[in-house]
Amino acid sequence: MGGQQGWFTRQLAVGQHSVANVAKITEIDLYTVNIDPGALTVNQSVTTIFAAAQAALGDFVLASAPYDLVDVSATAYVLDAGNIEIVIHAGDNVSNADLAAGNWKVLLIKAS
């Protein structure tokens, strides 16, 4: 990667669009959130919102479940300043996903 001037700092050109000086990670916060999704059927979702004082729109959020999520997806994002939302959604192939209560790990990644 010639010309790279630091982690995540480089020129990237795709078609006629370009991105220069990609932001650097400035902070990573780890949260543990106990979530009990219960039984989910086809296309059913469960939403959890929790306070994360440092969260701001534009931050990155990653969520990790404490168990296998076969045919179930989890999406995490900053809902608004100070709050993170996790949406757990059962897909089309789920007959019954009974997810136990567990401690989810959530990373809040801040970039400048």
N, C-alpha and C positions, 0 to 999 in steps of 0.2 A: 504494500500500500504506500507507494512512494508519495511524498509530499504531505503525508499525514502529520499534523502539528499537535496532536494530543488526542486523547480518547474522545471519540464522537466529534472531532473537529476536522472536517475535510470538505472538499468541494464535491458535490454529487450532481451529476447531470443526467436527466432522463428525458429523452425526446427534446422538446423545446423548453422544458422547465428545468430550473436549477435551484439548488438549496446550498447556501454558503454558510460557513461557520455555525454548524449545528450546535445547539446548546450543550452545556456540560452539566453533569449531575452534580448538584450541590448538597443534597441531603437525602438520606434514606431512613424512613421510620418504619419500624415493625410493630404491628398491632396483633393481638390475639383476641378473637371474637368468638364467643360461644354461640353457635347457631343450631337450632333444632328444626330442620325443614319438614320432618314428618314424612308422611306418605304422599307421593306425587303421582298423578296419573297423566295420560297423554296431554301434552301442551299446557300443563299447569305450571305456574310459577309461584315462587315464594320470594318475598323481598325483605331484606334486613337493612336498616339504616343505623349507623353508629357514629358517635361524635369522634372527630379526629381534628383537634384544634389547629394543627398545622396545614390541613388540607385546603387547597385553593383550586379554582377552576384552571384547567390546563396542566395540572399535575398528572402523573402516571400512577395507576393503581393495578396491582397484581394480587389475586387471591388464590390461595391453595387450600383445597379441602383435605380433611383428615381421613378420607376414605375414597374408594374408587367411584368415579362419576360416569360409569358406562351409560351412554344415551342421555346423559344429563349435562347441561352446560352451566357454567357460572360466569357471570360478567360483573366486574367491579369497576367503579368510577367515582369521581368526586361529584356528588349531587349538587352541592353548593358550598360556599365557604364554611369549613368546619365540619362537614358531614360527608361520609362515604356510604354509598349504596352498593349492596351485593344482590344480584338477581340470580336465583337458582331456577333453571327451567328444564322441565322434562321434555324430551324430544318426541317425535312421532312414533318411535319404536318402543316406547316404554309402556309396559302393561301395568306395572306398579313398582315404583322406586321408593322403597321405605328407607329413608336416610335418617340415621340416628343423630342425636345431639353430639356435637363435637367442637373442638377448638380449631377454628380456621385461622390460618396465618395470612395476614394482609400487609403488603408492602406499599407504602406511599413513597413515590420517588419524585423529588423536586428537581427541576432543572432551571438554569438561568439562561 
